[in-house]
Amino acid sequence: LKYKRNDISEQRIHEIIVQMRFIDSYATSFFREQAVRILVENGIRVTAYGTGWDQCEWSDNPYLVYGGKVLAPEILPLMNDSKIVLNTMTWFKAGAHDRIFNGMLAGAAVVTDDSTYLRREFTDGKELVMFSRNEIRTLPDRVFDLFGHMQSTQRMADCGYQSAKEHHTWKSRAAWIREAWM
């Protein structure tokens, strides 16, 4: 906006961003809902946590299990009990969300939309499963494949765990920052 309209002040740009923040929340929720919906509509059981899942127009689908709203400290123990962790990032197209690494460190197979960073750091199908928003229709088949080949899925989860443990902990991030900036 600032490059196209140099007549708008920094203060006004900030106000516009704050006023339109709901658009970002809507887009993020929309994509996440699309991913979960396509899974449950194809017969894949998904347990979803957080607000709003019980209010979706398809919340009566028997493959959607609504776990309710959970506090942040409860998320990691839930991941520890999961075989597969689904992540959607929407706008982190050059980075990653800590949910990916937490899922890996919990020993789960992680299924996530891709980013340039994830494509650089990981091999699809080796440490995790990546899909693009443009290929969301392939998501049910990718997840069915994981459930149909649990030994391979466990090997992938184990590779993901090793990679996260060696390269993607908060300690490794702090070391990277220290080396890069100090």
C-alpha positions in Angstrom: 0.0 0.0 0.0 2.8 2.4 0.9 4.5 1.9 -2.4 1.4 2.3 -4.5 0.0 5.2 -2.5 2.8 7.4 -1.1 0.2 10.0 -0.1 -0.9 7.8 2.8 0.9 8.4 6.1 2.5 5.6 8.1 0.0 6.2 10.9 -2.9 5.8 8.5 -1.5 2.6 7.1 -1.2 1.3 10.6 -4.9 2.2 11.2 -5.9 0.5 8.0 -4.1 -2.7 9.0 -5.7 -2.8 12.4 -9.1 -2.2 11.0 -8.7 -4.9 8.4 -7.2 -7.5 10.7 -10.4 -9.6 10.6 -9.6 -10.3 6.9 -6.4 -12.1 7.8 -8.3 -14.1 10.5 -11.0 -14.9 8.1 -8.6 -16.1 5.4 -6.7 -18.2 7.9 -9.8 -19.8 9.3 -11.2 -20.4 5.8 -8.2 -22.4 4.7 -8.0 -24.3 7.9 -11.7 -25.1 7.7 -11.3 -26.2 4.0 -8.5 -28.7 5.0 -10.5 -30.2 7.9 -13.7 -30.3 5.9 -12.3 -32.1 3.0 -10.8 -34.7 5.3 -14.0 -35.4 7.3 -16.1 -35.4 4.1 -13.9 -38.1 2.8 -14.3 -40.3 5.8 -11.2 -39.3 7.8 -11.8 -38.8 11.5 -10.4 -35.5 12.7 -10.3 -34.3 16.2 -10.3 -30.5 16.1 -9.6 -28.2 19.1 -10.3 -24.5 19.4 -13.3 -22.3 19.0 -15.8 -22.4 16.2 -15.6 -26.1 15.1 -18.9 -26.8 16.8 -20.5 -24.0 14.8 -19.4 -25.0 11.2 -22.3 -25.8 9.0 -21.0 -29.4 8.7 -20.2 -29.8 12.5 -22.7 -32.7 12.6 -20.4 -34.8 10.4 -19.6 -38.0 12.3 -16.0 -37.9 11.3 -15.5 -34.5 13.0 -14.8 -34.8 16.7 -14.8 -31.5 18.5 -12.4 -31.5 21.4 -13.4 -28.0 22.6 -11.4 -25.0 23.4 -8.0 -25.8 25.0 -5.5 -23.6 26.7 -2.0 -23.3 25.3 -0.3 -25.5 27.9 -2.8 -28.3 27.0 -1.8 -28.4 23.3 1.5 -30.3 23.6 0.1 -33.2 25.6 -2.7 -33.5 23.0 0.0 -33.7 20.3 1.8 -36.4 22.3 -1.4 -38.5 22.0 -1.8 -38.0 18.3 -0.7 -40.2 15.4 -1.0 -37.3 12.9 -0.9 -33.6 13.4 -2.5 -31.4 10.8 -1.0 -27.9 10.4 -2.1 -25.0 8.2 -0.1 -21.9 8.0 -1.9 -19.9 5.3 0.4 -16.8 5.2 3.8 -18.2 6.4 4.8 -19.0 2.8 8.5 -18.4 3.5 8.6 -19.8 7.0 7.1 -22.3 9.4 4.8 -22.5 12.4 6.1 -24.0 15.7 3.1 -26.4 15.5 5.1 -28.3 12.9 8.1 -28.8 15.0 6.0 -29.5 18.2 4.1 -32.2 16.3 7.4 -33.7 15.1 8.9 -33.6 18.7 5.7 -35.3 19.9 6.4 -38.2 17.6 3.5 -37.6 15.3 3.4 -37.6 11.6 3.0 -34.0 10.5 0.8 -33.0 7.5 1.1 -29.4 6.6 0.7 -26.9 3.8 4.1 -26.1 2.2 6.3 -23.1 2.2 9.6 -22.2 0.6 11.3 -22.8 3.9 9.7 -26.2 4.5 10.6 -27.3 0.9 14.2 -26.2 1.6 14.5 -27.9 5.0 12.5 -31.1 4.4 11.7 -33.7 1.8 8.0 -34.3 1.3 7.2 -37.8 2.5 10.5 -38.2 4.4 10.1 -36.1 7.6 6.6 -34.8 7.0 3.8 -34.6 4.3 3.4 -31.3 2.5 0.6 -30.1 0.3 -0.1 -26.9 -1.4 -3.3 -24.9 -1.2 -3.7 -25.4 -4.9 -3.6 -29.2 -4.4 -5.9 -29.4 -1.4 -8.0 -32.0 -3.2 -5.1 -34.5 -2.9 -5.1 -34.1 0.9 -7.5 -37.0 1.7 -5.6 -39.5 -0.4 -2.3 -38.4 1.2 -3.8 -38.9 4.7 -5.4 -42.2 3.8 -2.0 -43.4 2.5 -0.5 -42.6 5.9 -3.2 -44.7 7.7 -2.8 -47.5 5.2 0.9 -47.8 5.7 1.5 -47.3 9.4 5.0 -48.7 9.4 6.1 -46.1 6.7 4.2 -43.4 8.6 6.0 -44.3 11.8 9.4 -44.2 10.0 8.4 -40.7 8.6 7.4 -39.6 12.1 10.7 -40.9 13.5 12.7 -39.0 10.8 10.7 -35.9 11.6 11.4 -36.3 15.3 15.2 -36.6 14.6 15.2 -33.6 12.3 13.3 -31.5 14.8 15.4 -32.6 17.7 18.6 -31.9 15.9 17.7 -28.7 14.0 14.4 -27.2 15.1 14.3 -26.7 18.8 14.2 -23.3 20.6 17.7 -24.0 21.7 18.9 -24.5 18.1 17.1 -21.4 17.0 18.8 -19.4 19.7 22.2 -20.8 18.7 21.4 -19.8 15.0 20.5 -16.3 16.1 23.6 -16.0 18.2 25.9 -17.1 15.4 24.1 -15.0 12.8 23.9 -11.8 14.7 26.6 -11.7 17.4 
